[in-house]
Amino acid sequence: MRVEVDRDRCEGNAVCVGIAPALFDLDEDDYAVVKLDPVPADQEDLAEQSIAECPRAALLRRD
Ligand code: SF4
């Protein structure tokens, strides 16, 4: 799987970074970035949790 960040929606609150710090980081402008593309199998559950819990619905699954 792959995860995309919708920068029009992301507000940089780092919820995704808290859930999956190996997968997400914030860039210098406080937008989330995906560090592992595609998402490794052992990170997929955390990726799904991040997608579900992002308060701005800014994370999109791309298979
Ligand atoms: S949880 Fe959502 S809004 Fe917050 S930094 Fe991550 S992608 Fe952006």
Backbone and ligand atoms as CSV (ligand in chain L), in Angstrom:
chain,resi,resn,atom,element,x,y,z
A,1,MET,N,N,0.836,-1.201,0.000
A,1,MET,CA,C,0.000,0.000,0.000
A,1,MET,C,C,0.869,1.248,0.000
A,2,ARG,N,N,0.279,2.340,-0.428
A,2,ARG,CA,C,0.932,3.642,-0.357
A,2,ARG,C,C,-0.003,4.604,0.381
A,3,VAL,N,N,0.564,5.621,0.991
A,3,VAL,CA,C,-0.228,6.658,1.650
A,3,VAL,C,C,0.170,8.011,1.078
A,4,GLU,N,N,-0.825,8.807,0.764
A,4,GLU,CA,C,-0.600,10.164,0.267
A,4,GLU,C,C,-1.103,11.171,1.290
A,5,VAL,N,N,-0.448,12.314,1.360
A,5,VAL,CA,C,-0.889,13.412,2.230
A,5,VAL,C,C,-1.547,14.485,1.367
A,6,ASP,N,N,-2.769,14.837,1.722
A,6,ASP,CA,C,-3.448,15.956,1.065
A,6,ASP,C,C,-3.033,17.234,1.797
A,7,ARG,N,N,-2.136,17.972,1.191
A,7,ARG,CA,C,-1.578,19.157,1.856
A,7,ARG,C,C,-2.610,20.271,2.005
A,8,ASP,N,N,-3.686,20.213,1.251
A,8,ASP,CA,C,-4.761,21.201,1.431
A,8,ASP,C,C,-5.523,20.949,2.721
A,9,ARG,N,N,-5.456,19.717,3.226
A,9,ARG,CA,C,-6.191,19.372,4.443
A,9,ARG,C,C,-5.290,19.284,5.673
A,10,CYS,N,N,-4.036,18.862,5.507
A,10,CYS,CA,C,-3.144,18.655,6.654
A,10,CYS,C,C,-2.916,19.960,7.406
A,11,GLU,N,N,-3.048,19.882,8.739
A,11,GLU,CA,C,-2.815,21.070,9.563
A,11,GLU,C,C,-1.621,20.882,10.496
A,12,GLY,N,N,-0.849,19.825,10.300
A,12,GLY,CA,C,0.414,19.667,11.007
A,12,GLY,C,C,0.309,19.383,12.483
A,13,ASN,N,N,-0.784,18.778,12.915
A,13,ASN,CA,C,-0.939,18.492,14.349
A,13,ASN,C,C,-0.174,17.251,14.806
A,14,ALA,N,N,0.414,16.527,13.845
A,14,ALA,CA,C,1.331,15.410,14.133
A,14,ALA,C,C,0.670,14.204,14.795
A,15,VAL,N,N,-0.626,14.086,14.701
A,15,VAL,CA,C,-1.272,12.873,15.206
A,15,VAL,C,C,-0.688,11.642,14.511
A,16,CYS,N,N,-0.505,11.727,13.214
A,16,CYS,CA,C,0.046,10.587,12.451
A,16,CYS,C,C,1.470,10.267,12.895
A,17,VAL,N,N,2.252,11.285,13.183
A,17,VAL,CA,C,3.635,11.070,13.636
A,17,VAL,C,C,3.626,10.361,14.985
A,18,GLY,N,N,2.692,10.702,15.838
A,18,GLY,CA,C,2.578,10.047,17.136
A,18,GLY,C,C,2.197,8.584,17.015
A,19,ILE,N,N,1.340,8.273,16.049
A,19,ILE,CA,C,0.898,6.888,15.868
A,19,ILE,C,C,1.974,6.062,15.176
A,20,ALA,N,N,2.591,6.612,14.146
A,20,ALA,CA,C,3.532,5.846,13.311
A,20,ALA,C,C,4.776,6.690,13.014
A,21,PRO,N,N,5.641,6.863,14.011
A,21,PRO,CA,C,6.809,7.737,13.832
A,21,PRO,C,C,7.816,7.217,12.809
A,22,ALA,N,N,7.793,5.919,12.530
A,22,ALA,CA,C,8.700,5.393,11.500
A,22,ALA,C,C,8.202,5.726,10.096
A,23,LEU,N,N,6.934,6.057,10.009
A,23,LEU,CA,C,6.288,6.226,8.705
A,23,LEU,C,C,6.083,7.687,8.332
A,24,PHE,N,N,5.801,8.519,9.331
A,24,PHE,CA,C,5.467,9.924,9.062
A,24,PHE,C,C,6.429,10.866,9.782
A,25,ASP,N,N,6.596,12.023,9.183
A,25,ASP,CA,C,7.329,13.113,9.810
A,25,ASP,C,C,6.666,14.400,9.354
A,26,LEU,N,N,7.027,15.508,9.970
A,26,LEU,CA,C,6.568,16.809,9.488
A,26,LEU,C,C,7.709,17.474,8.743
A,27,ASP,N,N,7.392,18.146,7.631
A,27,ASP,CA,C,8.435,18.874,6.910
A,27,ASP,C,C,8.603,20.269,7.528
A,28,GLU,N,N,9.464,21.062,6.928
A,28,GLU,CA,C,9.777,22.378,7.515
A,28,GLU,C,C,8.582,23.326,7.515
A,29,ASP,N,N,7.586,23.004,6.706
A,29,ASP,CA,C,6.366,23.819,6.677
A,29,ASP,C,C,5.240,23.210,7.508
A,30,ASP,N,N,5.570,22.176,8.306
A,30,ASP,CA,C,4.591,21.506,9.166
A,30,ASP,C,C,3.509,20.763,8.397
A,31,TYR,N,N,3.866,20.229,7.247
A,31,TYR,CA,C,2.987,19.283,6.566
A,31,TYR,C,C,3.544,17.885,6.795
A,32,ALA,N,N,2.632,16.929,6.946
A,32,ALA,CA,C,3.076,15.545,7.091
A,32,ALA,C,C,3.719,15.066,5.794
A,33,VAL,N,N,4.758,14.268,5.943
A,33,VAL,CA,C,5.376,13.603,4.797
A,33,VAL,C,C,5.462,12.107,5.108
A,34,VAL,N,N,5.339,11.310,4.066
A,34,VAL,CA,C,5.442,9.860,4.187
A,34,VAL,C,C,6.888,9.481,3.910
A,35,LYS,N,N,7.509,8.838,4.894
A,35,LYS,CA,C,8.937,8.525,4.775
A,35,LYS,C,C,9.198,7.206,4.072
A,36,LEU,N,N,8.208,6.305,4.066
A,36,LEU,CA,C,8.403,4.970,3.499
A,36,LEU,C,C,7.356,4.731,2.420
A,37,ASP,N,N,7.790,4.633,1.182
A,37,ASP,CA,C,6.870,4.491,0.065
A,37,ASP,C,C,7.409,3.459,-0.911
A,38,PRO,N,N,6.761,2.326,-1.049
A,38,PRO,CA,C,5.500,1.952,-0.416
A,38,PRO,C,C,5.667,1.652,1.074
A,39,VAL,N,N,4.528,1.569,1.760
A,39,VAL,CA,C,4.527,1.267,3.191
A,39,VAL,C,C,4.930,-0.192,3.392
A,40,PRO,N,N,5.959,-0.471,4.209
A,40,PRO,CA,C,6.329,-1.863,4.471
A,40,PRO,C,C,5.189,-2.615,5.169
A,41,ALA,N,N,5.147,-3.909,4.949
A,41,ALA,CA,C,4.058,-4.725,5.491
A,41,ALA,C,C,3.914,-4.553,7.003
A,42,ASP,N,N,5.038,-4.431,7.703
A,42,ASP,CA,C,4.955,-4.348,9.169
A,42,ASP,C,C,4.503,-2.975,9.657
A,43,GLN,N,N,4.302,-2.034,8.743
A,43,GLN,CA,C,3.810,-0.701,9.113
A,43,GLN,C,C,2.378,-0.466,8.633
A,44,GLU,N,N,1.799,-1.453,7.954
A,44,GLU,CA,C,0.488,-1.228,7.334
A,44,GLU,C,C,-0.618,-0.996,8.363
A,45,ASP,N,N,-0.580,-1.736,9.476
A,45,ASP,CA,C,-1.615,-1.538,10.494
A,45,ASP,C,C,-1.538,-0.130,11.077
A,46,LEU,N,N,-0.315,0.346,11.331
A,46,LEU,CA,C,-0.153,1.703,11.863
A,46,LEU,C,C,-0.556,2.742,10.825
A,47,ALA,N,N,-0.302,2.452,9.556
A,47,ALA,CA,C,-0.727,3.357,8.493
A,47,ALA,C,C,-2.249,3.460,8.458
A,48,GLU,N,N,-2.909,2.317,8.562
A,48,GLU,CA,C,-4.380,2.309,8.565
A,48,GLU,C,C,-4.929,3.071,9.771
A,49,GLN,N,N,-4.282,2.872,10.933
A,49,GLN,CA,C,-4.718,3.585,12.136
A,49,GLN,C,C,-4.538,5.090,11.966
A,50,SER,N,N,-3.455,5.492,11.363
A,50,SER,CA,C,-3.199,6.920,11.131
A,50,SER,C,C,-4.233,7.508,10.191
A,51,ILE,N,N,-4.545,6.765,9.122
A,51,ILE,CA,C,-5.566,7.233,8.176
A,51,ILE,C,C,-6.895,7.437,8.901
A,52,ALA,N,N,-7.243,6.468,9.765
A,52,ALA,CA,C,-8.527,6.526,10.465
A,52,ALA,C,C,-8.570,7.645,11.494
A,53,GLU,N,N,-7.426,7.949,12.109
A,53,GLU,CA,C,-7.428,8.883,13.238
A,53,GLU,C,C,-6.983,10.294,12.872
A,54,CYS,N,N,-6.526,10.513,11.653
A,54,CYS,CA,C,-6.165,11.879,11.257
A,54,CYS,C,C,-7.401,12.771,11.396
A,55,PRO,N,N,-7.326,13.799,12.232
A,55,PRO,CA,C,-8.506,14.615,12.487
A,55,PRO,C,C,-8.936,15.470,11.297
A,56,ARG,N,N,-8.094,15.576,10.304
A,56,ARG,CA,C,-8.411,16.355,9.114
A,56,ARG,C,C,-8.687,15.477,7.894
A,57,ALA,N,N,-8.697,14.186,8.072
A,57,ALA,CA,C,-8.885,13.258,6.947
A,57,ALA,C,C,-7.956,13.598,5.791
A,58,ALA,N,N,-6.706,13.866,6.152
A,58,ALA,CA,C,-5.713,14.309,5.170
A,58,ALA,C,C,-4.853,13.175,4.618
A,59,LEU,N,N,-5.046,11.976,5.150
A,59,LEU,CA,C,-4.258,10.827,4.694
A,59,LEU,C,C,-5.126,9.949,3.807
A,60,LEU,N,N,-4.583,9.613,2.649
A,60,LEU,CA,C,-5.331,8.867,1.653
A,60,LEU,C,C,-4.593,7.591,1.313
A,61,ARG,N,N,-5.309,6.484,1.321
A,61,ARG,CA,C,-4.704,5.211,0.935
A,61,ARG,C,C,-4.663,5.093,-0.585
A,62,ARG,N,N,-3.500,4.745,-1.098
A,62,ARG,CA,C,-3.327,4.465,-2.531
A,62,ARG,C,C,-2.716,3.085,-2.665
A,63,ASP,N,N,-3.471,2.145,-3.171
A,63,ASP,CA,C,-2.961,0.775,-3.261
A,63,ASP,C,C,-2.008,0.614,-4.440
L,1,SF4,S1,S,-2.615,13.601,11.498
L,1,SF4,FE1,FE,-3.417,14.414,9.559
L,1,SF4,S2,S,-3.550,16.633,9.856
L,1,SF4,FE2,FE,-2.213,15.808,11.450
L,1,SF4,S3,S,-0.115,16.004,10.611
L,1,SF4,FE3,FE,-0.868,13.944,10.116
L,1,SF4,S4,S,-1.773,14.133,8.069
L,1,SF4,FE4,FE,-1.569,16.204,8.894
